[in-house]
Amino acid sequence: MNILVFGKTGQVARELQRIADVTALGRDDADLSRPERCAEAIRTAAPDLVINAAAYTAVDRAEEDEAQATLINADAPGAMARACAAQNIPFCHISTDYVFDGTGTEPRSPSDPVAPCNAYGRSKRAGEVAVRDAGGRAAILRTSWVVSAHGNNFIKTMLRLAETRESLTVVEDQIGGPTPAADIAAALLRIGRAMVAGHEGGLYHFSGAPDTSWAGFAREIFSRSGAEVDVFGIPTSEYPTPAPRPLNSRLDCGTLEADFGIARPDWRAGLSLILKDLALT
């Protein structure tokens, strides 16, 4: 099967390249700030499946650069989805829990109302709408707290800080599911292959289990890595950021398991694999 992936060096894109024979396009091959170039890449390659694993992910910077975030996170996926629809190619797209307002304590289902609390979330929601409105066979996978041995993420930040710190304060009132990029990649491939076989796709949620706080996640990172760092939990109000963060990032992933048999992965097992990967680099 010929699989075209937008993204080459990002966390999920790198994991896709590890586990499958894919053609991965970097910025030099398909610049998402030029959406028509992305559509042209699809028309030229004529693949069996397209996965968009590229995005503008600088959450705080997006507050001052929402137009660029929207161009990359909405206009480009929309162009990809329309090109796929025109050729009847299944299209998989990654979205985020940030499309919700982050209130409450119950897991959010795919059918729940959306209300992004920051510019990044608005750009990703616009991308969902653009993909849906393209009218083709598409799967949108909302996920959260993505981590891996690649790029910049929470695990690598904690390990870096552990080199010089004996204690850290970490937010404890934001709750969600850390999600290893390797598990996202595997889920996307399973969904994509089902769509090639005829599944229509849809809107789904996927996050690691069990839900935890950032502070709880940090404690597990240090415990499994052997770093002796004390973690003190603080409220979000004591750690202000340019872009508001959702307090509730819990996702109800039941429809994904019902449709594709994909259960929530245990992020603790994924963390152990990531730590092993990092030890080899």
Secondary structure, DSSP 8 states (H G I E B T S, - for coil): --EEEE-SSSHHHHHHHHHS-EEEE-TTT--TTSHHHHHHHHHHH--SEEEE------TTGGGT-HHHHHIIIIIHHHHHHHHHHHHT--EEEEEEGGGS---SSS-B-TTS----SSHHHHHHHHHHHHHHHT-SSEEEEEE-SEE-SSSS-HHHHHHHHHTT-SEEEEE-S-EE--EEHHHHHHHHHHHHHHHHTT--EEEEE---BS-EEHHHHHHHHHHHHT---EEEEE-GGGS--SS---SEE-B--HHHHHHH-----BHHHHHHHHHHHHHT-
